[in-house]
Amino acid sequence: MRVSPRGRAILQPIAVETASERTYRPGDFVLTHSGGTLAWSMGAATVSRLNQAALIVDSSGGLIEVNPFFITVSGGLRRAHVHEYLERGAPVLVGYVELLEGTRSEVVRFAEQMLEEQQRFSEWQFAGLLMHVGLGIAPRHLSGKVRALRPLHALFDHHALVFKEENIFTSAELVARALERGGFLWGKDPAYMTPADLLERFCPPGRAQELRQMMVPKLRPLPVRAPVGADAAPGAPDAEDAGEAALLRETPEDASDEGALAVPSASPAHPQEQMAWGVGALLMGGLMVTLGLGWAARMLKLAKEK
Protein backbone atom coordinates (compact mmCIF):
# COMPACT_ATOMS: atom_id res chain seq x y z
CA MET A 1 0.00 0.00 0.00
CA ARG A 2 1.31 3.44 -0.94
CA VAL A 3 1.04 6.30 1.54
CA SER A 4 2.53 9.77 1.72
CA PRO A 5 5.38 10.39 4.22
CA ARG A 6 3.05 12.98 5.78
CA GLY A 7 1.17 10.09 7.38
CA ARG A 8 3.39 8.07 9.73
CA ALA A 9 2.58 5.79 12.65
CA ILE A 10 3.97 2.84 14.56
CA LEU A 11 2.04 -0.10 15.98
CA GLN A 12 2.67 -1.46 19.46
CA PRO A 13 0.79 -4.25 21.27
CA ILE A 14 -0.66 -3.60 24.72
CA ALA A 15 -1.44 -6.12 27.44
CA VAL A 16 -4.34 -6.15 29.88
CA GLU A 17 -1.91 -6.02 32.82
CA THR A 18 -0.55 -2.61 31.79
CA ALA A 19 -3.55 -1.12 30.01
CA SER A 20 -4.92 0.66 33.09
CA GLU A 21 -1.55 2.37 33.68
CA ARG A 22 -1.44 3.91 30.23
CA THR A 23 -2.52 7.37 29.15
CA TYR A 24 -3.86 7.29 25.61
CA ARG A 25 -3.60 10.06 23.02
CA PRO A 26 -6.81 11.13 21.26
CA GLY A 27 -6.26 10.75 17.53
CA ASP A 28 -4.34 7.48 17.74
CA PHE A 29 -6.05 4.30 16.60
CA VAL A 30 -6.55 0.68 17.65
CA LEU A 31 -6.50 -2.57 15.68
CA THR A 32 -8.23 -5.53 17.31
CA HIS A 33 -10.54 -8.52 16.79
CA SER A 34 -14.32 -8.71 17.10
CA GLY A 35 -16.82 -11.50 16.57
CA GLY A 36 -19.47 -9.13 15.21
CA THR A 37 -21.15 -9.82 11.88
CA LEU A 38 -19.51 -7.05 9.90
CA ALA A 39 -16.11 -7.47 11.58
CA TRP A 40 -16.18 -11.23 10.98
CA SER A 41 -16.99 -10.61 7.29
CA MET A 42 -14.03 -8.22 7.03
CA GLY A 43 -11.71 -10.79 8.62
CA ALA A 44 -12.88 -13.47 6.20
CA ALA A 45 -12.42 -11.14 3.22
CA THR A 46 -8.85 -10.21 4.22
CA VAL A 47 -7.83 -13.54 5.80
CA SER A 48 -6.75 -11.70 8.94
CA ARG A 49 -7.60 -12.06 12.61
CA LEU A 50 -7.38 -8.29 13.00
CA ASN A 51 -10.80 -7.37 11.65
CA GLN A 52 -11.75 -4.23 13.57
CA ALA A 53 -10.24 -0.74 13.77
CA ALA A 54 -11.27 2.12 16.05
CA LEU A 55 -10.23 5.69 16.81
CA ILE A 56 -9.08 6.69 20.31
CA VAL A 57 -11.03 9.77 21.42
CA ASP A 58 -9.99 10.32 25.06
CA SER A 59 -7.03 9.75 27.37
CA SER A 60 -8.68 6.83 29.21
CA GLY A 61 -8.86 4.69 26.06
CA GLY A 62 -12.37 5.53 24.94
CA LEU A 63 -13.09 4.61 21.32
CA ILE A 64 -15.42 5.52 18.49
CA GLU A 65 -15.81 2.63 16.07
CA VAL A 66 -18.03 1.23 13.37
CA ASN A 67 -20.55 -1.02 15.08
CA PRO A 68 -19.14 -4.52 14.38
CA PHE A 69 -22.55 -6.11 14.92
CA PHE A 70 -24.56 -3.49 13.04
CA ILE A 71 -27.82 -4.05 14.83
CA THR A 72 -29.91 -1.25 13.37
CA VAL A 73 -31.23 0.16 16.66
CA SER A 74 -27.64 0.71 17.89
CA GLY A 75 -26.65 2.95 14.98
CA GLY A 76 -23.85 2.69 12.45
CA LEU A 77 -21.17 3.90 14.87
CA ARG A 78 -20.81 3.37 18.62
CA ARG A 79 -18.65 4.19 21.62
CA ALA A 80 -16.44 1.47 23.08
CA HIS A 81 -13.30 1.17 25.21
CA VAL A 82 -9.89 -0.47 24.86
CA HIS A 83 -10.48 -2.43 28.07
CA GLU A 84 -13.56 -4.13 26.60
CA TYR A 85 -11.40 -5.88 24.01
CA LEU A 86 -8.53 -6.63 26.39
CA GLU A 87 -10.83 -8.22 28.95
CA ARG A 88 -12.21 -10.55 26.28
CA GLY A 89 -8.71 -11.70 25.41
CA ALA A 90 -8.68 -10.06 21.98
CA PRO A 91 -5.33 -8.86 20.57
CA VAL A 92 -5.02 -5.07 20.72
CA LEU A 93 -2.49 -2.98 18.80
CA VAL A 94 -2.28 0.78 19.32
CA GLY A 95 -1.21 2.89 16.35
CA TYR A 96 0.72 5.92 17.60
CA VAL A 97 0.31 8.43 14.78
CA GLU A 98 2.25 11.53 13.81
CA LEU A 99 -0.25 14.26 13.00
CA LEU A 100 0.12 17.84 11.89
CA GLU A 101 0.41 20.19 14.86
CA GLY A 102 -2.94 21.20 16.29
CA THR A 103 -4.98 18.68 14.27
CA ARG A 104 -5.69 15.98 16.88
CA SER A 105 -8.87 17.75 17.91
CA GLU A 106 -9.97 17.83 14.25
CA VAL A 107 -9.40 14.09 13.93
CA VAL A 108 -11.53 13.41 17.01
CA ARG A 109 -14.16 15.97 15.97
CA PHE A 110 -14.67 14.16 12.67
CA ALA A 111 -15.38 10.87 14.48
CA GLU A 112 -17.73 12.62 16.93
CA GLN A 113 -19.62 14.21 14.05
CA MET A 114 -20.01 10.91 12.22
CA LEU A 115 -21.24 9.32 15.46
CA GLU A 116 -23.97 11.95 15.78
CA GLU A 117 -25.06 11.59 12.16
CA GLN A 118 -25.31 7.79 12.15
CA GLN A 119 -27.76 7.18 14.97
CA ARG A 120 -29.81 4.98 12.65
CA PHE A 121 -28.73 2.42 10.09
CA SER A 122 -31.02 0.81 7.53
CA GLU A 123 -31.00 -2.75 6.24
CA TRP A 124 -30.16 -1.49 2.75
CA GLN A 125 -27.12 0.38 4.02
CA PHE A 126 -25.95 -2.70 5.90
CA ALA A 127 -26.50 -4.87 2.81
CA GLY A 128 -24.52 -2.37 0.73
CA LEU A 129 -21.59 -2.64 3.16
CA LEU A 130 -21.68 -6.43 2.93
CA MET A 131 -21.63 -6.19 -0.86
CA HIS A 132 -18.71 -3.76 -0.69
CA VAL A 133 -16.75 -6.16 1.52
CA GLY A 134 -17.62 -9.20 -0.58
CA LEU A 135 -17.33 -7.74 -4.08
CA GLY A 136 -14.86 -4.89 -3.59
CA ILE A 137 -12.47 -5.59 -0.73
CA ALA A 138 -12.32 -9.40 -0.84
CA PRO A 139 -11.24 -9.70 -4.52
CA ARG A 140 -8.37 -7.22 -4.00
CA HIS A 141 -7.00 -9.05 -0.97
CA LEU A 142 -7.62 -12.65 -1.98
CA SER A 143 -6.23 -12.19 -5.49
CA GLY A 144 -3.02 -10.91 -3.93
CA LYS A 145 -2.70 -13.84 -1.51
CA VAL A 146 -4.08 -16.82 -3.46
CA ARG A 147 -1.60 -17.95 -6.10
CA ALA A 148 -4.27 -19.11 -8.55
CA LEU A 149 -5.87 -15.63 -8.51
CA ARG A 150 -2.71 -13.53 -8.81
CA PRO A 151 -3.09 -12.95 -12.57
CA LEU A 152 -6.31 -11.09 -11.74
CA HIS A 153 -4.82 -8.99 -8.95
CA ALA A 154 -3.89 -6.01 -11.16
CA LEU A 155 -7.45 -5.95 -12.54
CA PHE A 156 -9.06 -5.97 -9.08
CA ASP A 157 -6.51 -3.56 -7.65
CA HIS A 158 -7.00 -0.86 -10.28
CA HIS A 159 -10.66 -1.35 -11.24
CA ALA A 160 -12.43 -2.18 -7.97
CA LEU A 161 -15.89 -0.69 -7.42
CA VAL A 162 -17.44 0.95 -4.36
CA PHE A 163 -20.89 -0.51 -3.64
CA LYS A 164 -21.76 1.16 -0.33
CA GLU A 165 -23.36 4.53 0.29
CA GLU A 166 -21.35 7.70 0.85
CA ASN A 167 -20.32 8.32 4.49
CA ILE A 168 -21.19 4.73 5.41
CA PHE A 169 -17.85 3.40 6.56
CA THR A 170 -16.07 0.19 7.32
CA SER A 171 -14.03 0.31 10.54
CA ALA A 172 -10.64 0.99 8.91
CA GLU A 173 -12.15 3.52 6.51
CA LEU A 174 -13.48 5.52 9.48
CA VAL A 175 -9.95 5.63 10.93
CA ALA A 176 -8.43 6.55 7.56
CA ARG A 177 -10.98 9.33 6.90
CA ALA A 178 -10.39 10.77 10.38
CA LEU A 179 -6.59 10.68 10.00
CA GLU A 180 -6.91 12.61 6.73
CA ARG A 181 -7.91 15.57 8.93
CA GLY A 182 -4.51 15.27 10.57
CA GLY A 183 -2.48 15.34 7.36
CA PHE A 184 -2.51 11.68 6.24
CA LEU A 185 -2.55 11.18 2.47
CA TRP A 186 -3.38 7.64 1.37
CA GLY A 187 -2.29 6.06 -1.89
CA LYS A 188 -5.71 4.60 -2.58
CA ASP A 189 -9.36 5.28 -1.88
CA PRO A 190 -9.89 4.97 1.90
CA ALA A 191 -13.05 3.01 1.09
CA TYR A 192 -10.72 0.04 0.53
CA MET A 193 -8.69 0.46 3.70
CA THR A 194 -8.83 -2.56 6.01
CA PRO A 195 -7.32 -3.41 9.41
CA ALA A 196 -4.95 -5.74 7.55
CA ASP A 197 -3.78 -2.79 5.40
CA LEU A 198 -3.06 -0.69 8.48
CA LEU A 199 -1.13 -3.57 10.04
CA GLU A 200 0.93 -4.11 6.89
CA ARG A 201 1.72 -0.40 6.49
CA PHE A 202 2.61 0.48 10.07
CA CYS A 203 4.11 -2.75 11.40
CA PRO A 204 7.54 -1.93 12.92
CA PRO A 205 10.47 -3.33 10.91
CA GLY A 206 11.50 -6.76 12.11
CA ARG A 207 8.45 -7.25 14.34
CA ALA A 208 6.01 -8.73 11.85
CA GLN A 209 6.48 -12.27 13.15
CA GLU A 210 6.09 -11.15 16.76
CA LEU A 211 2.83 -9.38 16.04
CA ARG A 212 1.49 -12.35 14.10
CA GLN A 213 2.24 -14.61 17.07
CA MET A 214 0.42 -12.21 19.34
CA MET A 215 -2.67 -12.43 17.17
CA VAL A 216 -2.92 -16.22 17.55
CA PRO A 217 -5.76 -17.00 20.00
CA LYS A 218 -4.36 -17.90 23.41
CA LEU A 219 -5.42 -21.05 25.22
CA ARG A 220 -6.53 -21.43 28.79
CA PRO A 221 -7.55 -24.43 30.90
CA LEU A 222 -11.19 -25.18 31.60
CA PRO A 223 -12.02 -24.91 35.32
CA VAL A 224 -12.63 -28.24 37.04
CA ARG A 225 -15.24 -28.14 39.79
CA ALA A 226 -15.98 -30.86 42.31
CA PRO A 227 -19.64 -31.90 42.87
CA VAL A 228 -21.40 -29.65 45.37
CA GLY A 229 -21.35 -31.12 48.87
CA ALA A 230 -18.94 -33.91 47.98
CA ASP A 231 -15.80 -34.37 50.03
CA ALA A 232 -12.52 -34.74 48.28
CA ALA A 233 -11.57 -38.37 47.87
CA PRO A 234 -8.30 -39.53 49.44
CA GLY A 235 -5.46 -38.95 47.04
CA ALA A 236 -7.58 -36.77 44.75
CA PRO A 237 -5.71 -33.85 43.15
CA ASP A 238 -6.17 -30.43 44.71
CA ALA A 239 -7.49 -27.41 42.79
CA GLU A 240 -4.11 -26.50 41.32
CA ASP A 241 -3.43 -30.06 40.14
CA ALA A 242 -6.93 -30.21 38.69
CA GLY A 243 -6.26 -26.98 36.82
CA GLU A 244 -3.08 -28.46 35.37
CA ALA A 245 -4.95 -31.60 34.35
CA ALA A 246 -7.55 -29.44 32.63
CA LEU A 247 -4.88 -28.32 30.18
CA LEU A 248 -5.79 -31.43 28.23
CA ARG A 249 -9.03 -29.65 27.36
CA GLU A 250 -7.89 -26.20 26.37
CA THR A 251 -10.16 -23.68 24.74
CA PRO A 252 -9.54 -20.29 23.10
CA GLU A 253 -9.37 -17.46 25.60
CA ASP A 254 -11.75 -15.34 23.56
CA ALA A 255 -14.31 -18.05 22.91
CA SER A 256 -17.15 -15.62 23.67
CA ASP A 257 -18.31 -13.07 21.11
CA GLU A 258 -14.63 -12.38 20.41
CA GLY A 259 -14.11 -15.94 19.19
CA ALA A 260 -11.75 -17.26 16.56
CA LEU A 261 -12.08 -15.89 13.07
CA ALA A 262 -13.60 -19.07 11.67
CA VAL A 263 -16.46 -19.07 14.21
CA PRO A 264 -19.11 -16.35 13.94
CA SER A 265 -20.76 -14.93 17.05
CA ALA A 266 -23.03 -17.42 18.76
CA SER A 267 -25.43 -14.72 19.99
CA PRO A 268 -28.81 -14.70 18.24
CA ALA A 269 -29.01 -12.29 15.33
CA HIS A 270 -31.24 -9.25 15.54
CA PRO A 271 -34.30 -9.57 13.22
CA GLN A 272 -33.26 -6.49 11.24
CA GLU A 273 -29.74 -7.90 10.90
CA GLN A 274 -31.17 -11.16 9.56
CA MET A 275 -33.21 -9.18 7.04
CA ALA A 276 -30.10 -7.24 6.01
CA TRP A 277 -28.20 -10.48 5.42
CA GLY A 278 -31.06 -11.65 3.21
CA VAL A 279 -31.08 -8.43 1.22
CA GLY A 280 -27.29 -8.58 0.81
CA ALA A 281 -27.41 -12.20 -0.34
CA LEU A 282 -30.21 -11.38 -2.79
CA LEU A 283 -28.29 -8.45 -4.28
CA MET A 284 -25.09 -10.45 -4.59
CA GLY A 285 -26.97 -13.35 -6.15
CA GLY A 286 -28.64 -11.04 -8.66
CA LEU A 287 -25.30 -9.48 -9.56
CA MET A 288 -23.69 -12.88 -10.13
CA VAL A 289 -26.61 -13.99 -12.31
CA THR A 290 -26.37 -10.76 -14.33
CA LEU A 291 -22.64 -11.22 -14.86
CA GLY A 292 -23.18 -14.85 -15.84
CA LEU A 293 -25.85 -13.98 -18.38
CA GLY A 294 -23.69 -11.21 -19.79
CA TRP A 295 -20.78 -13.61 -20.20
CA ALA A 296 -23.02 -16.21 -21.85
CA ALA A 297 -24.44 -13.63 -24.27
CA ARG A 298 -20.93 -12.51 -25.20
CA MET A 299 -19.86 -16.10 -25.85
CA LEU A 300 -22.90 -16.68 -28.09
CA LYS A 301 -22.17 -13.50 -30.01
CA LEU A 302 -18.57 -14.56 -30.59
CA ALA A 303 -19.71 -17.98 -31.70
CA LYS A 304 -22.11 -16.48 -34.27
CA GLU A 305 -19.41 -14.18 -35.62
CA LYS A 306 -17.17 -17.16 -36.27
N, C-alpha and C positions, 0 to 999 in steps of 0.2 A: 504494500500500500504506500502511495506517495503522499507526503505531507510537508508543508512548508516548515523551514526551521523556526518560524515564528511560533509554532505550536510544539512545545516540548514538555515531556512528563517522564516520570519514572515510577514503576510499579513496585510496591513492597507488600509482602503478606503481613497480616496481623493475626495475633492469637487471642483467644478469649481471656487468657490469664492477664494480658497486658492492655486489653482494650479499654478498660475503665480508667486507666492511668493516662491515656492519651488525650491530647487536645487537638481536635480536628480543624482543618481550615476550610471554611465555606468556599466553594468553587472547585475543590478537588472532587474526584469521583471514585466510585467503588465498582469492582467487578466481583460477582458472586454467582451462586447457583440457587435456583428456585424450582419447585415442582409444579408451579402454576401452568395453566394450559398454554398461554402464549409463550412463556419462557421455555417450557419443554419443547414446543415446536421450533423455537429458535435454536436450541441446543441440538435437536435432531437435524436441522437444516445445515448447521455448521460443523457437526460432528465434534462438539466441544462441551465439556461439563460446565464451563463458564457460560451461562445463558442469560444472565441478567446484569444490567448496568444501572447505576443510580448516581445522582448528584448530591454531594454533601452540602447542606444548607445552613448548618450551625455548628458551633464548636463542640457540642456534646456528641456529635455523630448522627444527627438527624438527617434523613434523606428525603428527597422527592424522586419518585420513580414511576415508570409506566407500570400500571397494575398488572402483575404477571398472571393473575387469574381472570381479569377482565369480566367480572360479574358486573352487569350493566349498572345496577343500583349503586355500586361503589365508585363509579366514574372511571375515566380513562387513565388518570394519574392518581397517585395516593402518597401519603406520608408514611415513612417507615423509619427504621433505626438500624445502625450497624449491629447493635447487640442482638437484634432479632435473628439475624442470620448466623452470628457466631454461636448463639445458644443452641441453635438447631444443628450445629456441627458442619455448616456449609463453609467452603473455602471463601475467604474474603481477601481481596487485593485492593489496596488503596493506591490510586493514581495521584501522585503529587505533581501538580501542573505548574508551569511557569506562564503566568498571565501578564498582559500589559498592565502597567502600574495604574491602580485605581479602578480596575475593571471587575474585580471579584464581586462587588455588589451588583453589577450589571448581569453577570452570569447567574447569580442567585435570583435576581429579579425576573429574569426570563422564565426560569423554572416555576417561580411563584405565580407568574401571570398565566402560564399554561395550565397550572393546577386549578386556578380559578375558572378558566374557560372550559375545562373538560370535566364538569361535574356530572355530566350524563354521557352515555356512550351507547350508540344504537347497535343492533345486531348486524346491520349492513356495514357499519364501520368496522366492527370486529371481523366480519367475514372478509372485508377488503384487506385487512392486515394479514389474515391467514393466507390469502391469495398472494399477497406481496412476499411473504416469507417463503411460500411453497414454489412460486413461479418466478420470483425475482432474485431473492437472496440464495436459496438453495442451489439453483443451477450454477451460479458463480462460484460458490465454495466447493461443491461436490465435483465439478468439472476440473477444478484445480488439484483435487486430492485423489480422485479415482483415476487410475491410469487409463482405463478404457475410454474415459470421457475427456481426456486432455486435449485431443484435437478440436473439441468444441469450446474450449475455455476462452479463447480469444473472442469468439462470437458472443458468448454470454457476458464476457467482461466489458465489452464495448457497446453492446446493443441490448442491455437489460432494460426492462420496462418497470415503471412504478405503477402499482395497481391500487394503492391505498389513497385515501383522501388527503388533501393538504392539511398540515398541522395535526395529523394523527400519526403519532410516532411509535417506533419500536424503542426499546429501552436504550440501546446504544445511540440511536439517532437523537433522542432527547439530550443525552450528554454532549454529543457532537454539536448540535445546534446551540446549546448553551455556551459551550467553550468558544464558539465563533464570536460571541460577544466579548471574549477576552483576548482576541487576536489570533485564534487558531484558524489556519487555512488548510482545508483538506484537499487531497488530490482526486477525490471522487465525490459524487453526490452523497451527502450524509444519510440519505434515505437507505443506502446500502451498508452503512456502518453496523457492525455487530460487536458483541463482547469479544469474540475471537479476534477481530481486527484490532481492537484496542490492545489486547494482550500481545499480539504479534508485533505491533508497532512500538509499544513502550516497554517491552520486557527488557530488563537490564542485561547487558552483554554477559554471556557466560552463565546466566542463571536460568535459562530456559528449562533445563532438565529438572532443576530444583523446584521450580514453580509447577511443572507438570506433576511431579511426585506429590506436591502438596494438594493438588486437585483430586487425587485418587481418594475415593471415600474411605474413611478410617473405619476400623472394626472395633467393636467392643463386646465384652462377654455378656450373655444374658444372665440376669439375676436368678439365682436358685433359692427358692423359698421352701422351708420345711412346712408340713401340714400344720394347720392351726391347732394348738393344744397338744401336739405330739412331742414327747421328750426325745432328745437326741439319743440315738442308739449307741451302745458302747462301740468305740472305735470309729464312729462316723466322722467324716471330715468336718472341721469347723467352717465358719462362713467364708474365711479367706481361702481355704482349700477348695470349698465348693465353687467360689468365684473363679479360681484357676481351672478347675475341671470344666467350668462352663465355656472356656475358650474353645472347646471342641464344637460349640454351636455359636459361632460369631455371626453378627449381623451388622449391616452398615450403621454407622453412628447417626446418619441423617435419614433413617428409614421412615420418617414421618412425611409431611408434605414436602420436605426438602430431600426426597429420595434420590436414588441413582437415576442417571439420565434415561436409562431404558425403561423406567417404571413411572408412568404418569401418576399424578396425585390420586390417592384412593378416596378422597372426599367426594361426596355426591355433587354432580354438576348442577349449577343453577339452571332453572328452566330456560331463561333467556340465553344462557351460554350454550345449551344444547341446541336451541333454535339457530344460533349463530353458526355453530358447527355444521348444521344441516344446510344452511344457506351457502356457506363457504364450499362445502362438498359439491353442492348443486352447480355453483358457478364454475368451479374447477372442472367438473365433469362436462359441462356444456362447452367450455373452452377446448378441452381435449377432443371432444366430438367434432367441433368446428374445424380444428386443425387437421384432424384425420380426414374429414370430408374434403377439405381443401387440397390435401396431399393426393387423395384418390382422384379428384377431378383433374389435377395437373398431370398425373400419370396417364389418365385416359386421353387427355389432349395430346400429350407427347406420342402416345401410341397411334393415334389417328394421323398425326402429321407424318409418321414414318410410313 
